[in-house]
Amino acid sequence: MRLSEIGDKEIIDLKDGRRHGQLWDAEILFDEKTGCISALIVPDPDCNSFFHAHKEMIQLPWNCIIKIGEDIIILQSPI
């Protein structure tokens, strides 16, 4: 699967059903030694205030992804 095919997928946390936006909204953190993806840095849905100039971000380990489905990416956050 190519990045261009999964960028529009919504990231959903199985733990509590929170939405973390689309993969295009995320930053991808790579391990410099291995070149592997280590985490997604996504907007924190709890900091969705009109008064915030920028959203707070949270880091979700890549190994928390349970399934990349047809429409969504399902993960279970350790938080």
C-alpha positions as CSV (number, residue, x, y, z in Angstrom):
1,M,0.0,0.0,0.0
2,R,1.3,3.5,-0.9
3,L,1.2,6.6,1.3
4,S,-0.9,8.3,-1.3
5,E,-3.5,5.6,-0.8
6,I,-3.7,5.9,3.0
7,G,-3.3,9.6,3.5
8,D,-7.1,10.3,3.5
9,K,-7.8,7.6,6.1
10,E,-9.2,8.8,9.4
11,I,-7.1,7.7,12.5
12,I,-9.4,6.3,15.2
13,D,-8.4,5.2,18.7
14,L,-10.1,1.9,19.6
15,K,-9.6,2.6,23.3
16,D,-12.1,5.4,23.4
17,G,-13.3,6.1,19.9
18,R,-11.4,9.4,19.6
19,R,-10.6,10.7,16.2
20,H,-7.1,12.0,15.6
21,G,-7.7,13.4,12.1
22,Q,-6.5,12.0,8.8
23,L,-3.0,10.6,8.2
24,W,-2.3,13.7,6.2
25,D,-2.7,15.7,9.5
26,A,-0.1,13.6,11.2
27,E,3.7,13.8,11.4
28,I,5.6,10.6,11.0
29,L,8.5,10.0,13.3
30,F,11.3,7.8,11.9
31,D,14.0,5.9,13.8
32,E,17.3,7.3,12.5
33,K,19.2,4.1,13.0
34,T,16.8,1.7,11.3
35,G,14.8,4.0,9.0
36,C,11.6,2.4,10.3
37,I,8.5,4.4,11.3
38,S,8.5,4.6,15.2
39,A,5.4,6.8,15.8
40,L,2.7,9.1,14.5
41,I,2.5,12.6,16.0
42,V,-1.2,13.6,15.7
43,P,-3.4,16.4,17.0
44,D,-4.7,15.9,20.5
45,P,-8.5,15.8,20.2
46,D,-8.8,17.0,23.9
47,C,-7.2,20.3,22.9
48,N,-9.8,21.3,20.3
49,S,-10.4,24.8,21.6
50,F,-11.3,27.8,19.5
51,F,-8.9,29.9,21.6
52,H,-5.8,27.8,20.9
53,A,-3.6,29.3,18.2
54,H,-2.2,25.9,17.5
55,K,-3.2,22.4,18.5
56,E,-1.4,20.3,21.0
57,M,0.1,17.2,19.6
58,I,0.5,13.7,21.0
59,Q,2.8,10.9,20.0
60,L,1.3,7.5,19.3
61,P,3.8,4.5,18.8
62,W,3.6,2.9,15.4
63,N,3.2,-0.5,17.0
64,C,-0.2,0.6,18.4
65,I,-1.7,0.4,15.0
66,I,-4.1,-2.6,14.9
67,K,-5.4,-2.4,11.4
68,I,-5.2,-0.2,8.3
69,G,-8.7,-0.7,6.8
70,E,-10.4,0.5,3.7
71,D,-11.5,3.8,5.2
72,I,-9.8,4.1,8.6
73,I,-6.7,3.4,10.5
74,I,-7.5,1.8,13.9
75,L,-5.0,2.0,16.7
76,Q,-5.1,1.4,20.5
77,S,-3.2,4.2,22.3
78,P,-1.2,3.4,25.4
79,I,-2.4,6.7,26.9
